[in-house]
Amino acid sequence: MDQQPSKPVQAPTADPMGTSVWAILALIFAFVMPLLGIIFGIIALVEIKNHPHLKGKGLAIAGIAIPPAVLLFVILVIVLLSKYGQVIN
């Protein structure tokens, strides 16, 4: 019996058209740790600019934009509650 040589097994490779991991992390951390969300979003935008095949620009932008928007919302709520809020006694 002749045995044919087997072909070498290749490890699976990352999807060349995948989403930037930094962009995904930016969106997640925008809610958990806002400063990291902004930092990861900036890193993702640089990575996407340097590697145009990567997706996730919108996620990176959202990771940058969400923390300041949440901060403004919280400040607005605090201001409105301090002006119009009633203390229940």
Phi, psi and omega in degrees: 000127177267130176259132178275141179295137181279152179284145178294142181274128179263142175289145178297141181256160178292150178295120182294342180253026186283177179269142178298129178297323179298323179294319178296315179297324179299316181292319180295311184286345176300330180266329186271307179225091189306321181297318177294325177301317179293315181297313180295325178296319178294316177301318181296317180297321177294317180297318180292325177294321181281337180231084187299344179287344180282146176256173174113014180299319179295321177296318180296317179296319178296321178297332177276323187276330185295312182302314178294326179295318178295319179298315177298320179296316180296317178298317179299316179297317179297315180297314181294321178292323179289332181273317186248352183289151179245140177269127181269122179244000000 
